[in-house]
Amino acid sequence: MKKNVIICLGLLSLSVSYGQKLKTEIISSDIDHFWEAYDAIVATPDSVRQYELLQKLYFDTGTEGLEAIRQRRRYTAKEYIDAIKKYPDFWKTIRKNTLSVKKVSPEIQKNISRLKKAYPELQPAPIYFTVGVFRTNGTISNGKVLIGSEMALSDRNVNTDALPNYLHSYYKNLNPIDDIGLLCTHEYVHTQQKEMVDDLLYYCLYEGVAEFISTKVTGKPSYTPAIAFGKKNEARVKALFERDMQHIETTYNWLWGTNQNELKERDLGYYIGYAICEKYYDQAKDKKQAIKTLIELDYTNSEQIDALVNSTGFFSGTLAQLKADYDKIRPTVIDMKPSVVVGENGLVPSGPLTITLTFSEEMDKNFRGFDFGPLGENNVLRISKVIGFSDDGRRAPRPWKKRPGWSAMAAMRSSPWAMKPVAIAA
């Protein structure tokens, strides 16, 4: 009986030990099919035949991962053919790297196993190595990690001279293949997260969670230049972000695009999210629980997100305070012409009316935002057409459809601009 117990315990221990190791499925057959198609395409001058070969040898034989990354990045057959024709030196020099997936796979497996140890609830996600057309080194779709090998497996020896200028910084300043394990771990974290909502801060936090946790479990520093830049210029970066965070239209100044603000450093939103996560983790007594909390954040739960961000003390005030400070400086409506016409019975007659709003300062003509006033949706004045702004950006005509039986006060109070300092894309 005693021997049986010992044996059972031994088997249980062995099971738990192996259970901590996650064998990740890594699929790279799309790379082989791409080069088969590539060789056939460059061997024929027949343009119609080139498209046929791409379809037959690459698309038709593709994995779920290839189909997913083409959909996510809207890659077209024409883009593939154009890239193959325009950049022969690039393809020639990157070919060897793209065929090295088996060589880099052990590092990827090791890093995902470390992630599993830090976050035992980790669910399996296949990793697909594909060849795309320069719009992502890595992304996810429906629980799959999708790697763009033409970017993720590059190094400084690859000839990128003919590539568009906007790609040069990525290829020249980084050595992506050295960080393939970190990239795959970052994207793997994304497969575990809940979906984002349309909010700049939440976007940054979503990316920051993946970046911070992937660096933590792999022990490698982030290869994203924005992280180092942010640490060196934290005060400036935070001040600018606090100004921009209320404007969703500024997203591409902070994430996934070319930074057009005065800092001239792209993807600084990664730093914002990373720094918040780092502070939260450092302050936490239970580090494993902190990682679990970060990965499982519900981005539809603003109370949860706000509480976590506020607890770090990262910003100059709480999110509610920053929002209140922002509202104080928003432009207001200072005049409305013509005034609402009231009948003898004190009610507003029905029918169309064009009203011009005058704002306290020049507005951004490129963006417009609408919200309900204190009386809610059922009492809002319906705008039938946005005419635009005056040349000075301070006046905006609005054709409104009046409803019969409204009092003048109700018509005024239903306007969001009349009761609070809310303006069009302030």
Secondary structure, 3 states (H helix, E strand, C coil): CHHHHHHHHHHHHHHHHHHCCCCCCEECHHHHHHHHHHHHHHCCCCHHHHHHHHHHHHHCCCCHHHHHHHHHHCCCHHHHHHHHHHCHHHHHHHHHHHCCHHHHHHHHHHHHHHHHHHCCCCCCCCEEEECCCCCCCEEEECCEEEEEHHHHCCCCCCCCCCCCHHHHHHHHHCCHHHHHHHHHHHHHHHHHCCCCCCCHHHHHHHHHHHHHHHHHHHCCCCCCHHHHHHHHCHHHHHHHHHHHCCCHHHHHHHCCCCCCCCCCCCCHHHHHHHHHHHHHHHHCCCHHHHHHHHHCCCCCCHHHHHHHHHHHCCCCCCHHHHHHHHHHCCCCEEEEECCCCCCCCCEECCEEEEEEEEECCCCCCCCCCCCCCCCCHHHCCEECCCCCCCCCCCEEEEEEEECCCEEHHHHHHCCHHHHCCCCCCC
